[in-house]
Amino acid sequence: MNPVVLLLALSTGVAGPALANADLAQKKNCLSCHAVDSKRIGPSYKDVAVKYAGNKDALAMLSTKVLKGGGGVWGAIPMPANPQVSEPEAKALVQWILTLK
């Protein structure tokens, strides 16, 4: 684990699955297009969490989008497929993202 991430997590009280999924997002290269609280190429994770809050289908729909890619929701730039991400990893990432509102 990155010692800076660990130190930040310990100092902010983030632990367990939240930290693990931030690490997973880094490991799977998600953070090259997304950030937690600012737009990059794609929307911020917090914006995604707000947009899909209360949507009972969000986990399945967004997990599929992580795996297969998609477009048209956040602008002209499509999200590419992510073959390096397994289905359980996609679900874990989306579950984490949806908690960030």
C-alpha positions in Angstrom: 0.0 0.0 0.0 1.2 3.5 -0.8 2.5 5.0 2.5 1.1 8.4 1.7 -2.4 6.9 1.1 -2.2 5.0 4.3 -1.1 8.0 6.3 -3.9 10.1 4.8 -6.4 7.4 5.5 -5.3 7.0 9.1 -5.4 10.8 9.7 -8.8 11.2 8.2 -10.4 8.1 9.7 -10.9 6.4 6.4 -10.3 2.7 6.8 -11.3 -0.8 5.6 -13.3 -1.1 2.4 -13.2 2.6 1.5 -9.4 2.7 1.5 -9.3 -0.7 -0.3 -11.5 0.6 -3.1 -9.5 3.8 -3.4 -6.5 1.6 -3.8 -8.4 -0.6 -6.3 -9.3 2.5 -8.3 -5.7 3.5 -8.5 -4.5 -0.1 -9.3 -7.0 -0.4 -12.1 -6.1 2.9 -13.6 -9.5 4.5 -13.0 -7.9 7.6 -11.6 -6.3 8.5 -14.9 -9.8 9.6 -16.1 -11.7 10.2 -12.8 -11.1 12.0 -9.5 -13.0 11.8 -6.3 -14.1 15.4 -6.2 -13.2 17.1 -9.5 -13.9 16.4 -13.2 -11.1 15.1 -15.3 -11.8 13.4 -18.6 -14.8 11.8 -16.9 -17.0 13.0 -14.1 -15.9 13.1 -10.5 -16.9 10.1 -8.4 -18.9 12.4 -6.1 -20.9 13.7 -9.1 -21.6 10.1 -10.1 -22.8 9.3 -6.5 -25.1 12.3 -6.5 -26.6 11.6 -9.9 -27.4 8.0 -9.1 -28.4 8.4 -5.4 -31.6 6.5 -4.8 -31.4 4.6 -8.1 -32.0 1.0 -7.2 -30.4 -0.1 -10.6 -27.3 2.0 -10.2 -25.0 -0.8 -9.0 -25.8 -3.1 -11.8 -25.9 -0.4 -14.5 -22.7 1.3 -13.5 -20.8 -2.0 -13.0 -21.7 -2.9 -16.5 -20.5 0.5 -17.7 -17.2 0.0 -15.9 -16.7 -3.3 -17.6 -18.1 -2.6 -21.1 -17.8 1.1 -21.5 -20.5 3.5 -22.5 -21.3 7.1 -23.4 -23.8 9.8 -23.8 -24.5 10.5 -20.1 -21.7 12.9 -19.2 -20.8 14.4 -22.5 -19.2 13.5 -25.9 -16.2 11.5 -24.6 -17.2 7.9 -24.1 -15.9 5.7 -21.3 -13.9 2.9 -22.7 -14.3 -0.8 -21.7 -12.0 -1.9 -18.9 -11.0 -5.5 -19.5 -8.5 -5.3 -16.7 -11.3 -5.0 -14.2 -13.2 -8.2 -13.1 -16.9 -8.2 -12.4 -16.4 -8.4 -8.6 -13.9 -5.5 -8.8 -16.3 -3.4 -10.9 -19.1 -4.0 -8.3 -16.7 -3.1 -5.4 -15.6 0.1 -7.2 -19.2 1.2 -7.9 -20.3 0.4 -4.4 -17.5 2.6 -3.1 -18.2 5.4 -5.6 -21.9 5.5 -4.6 -21.0 6.2 -1.0 -19.0 9.3 -1.8 -22.0 11.8 -2.0 
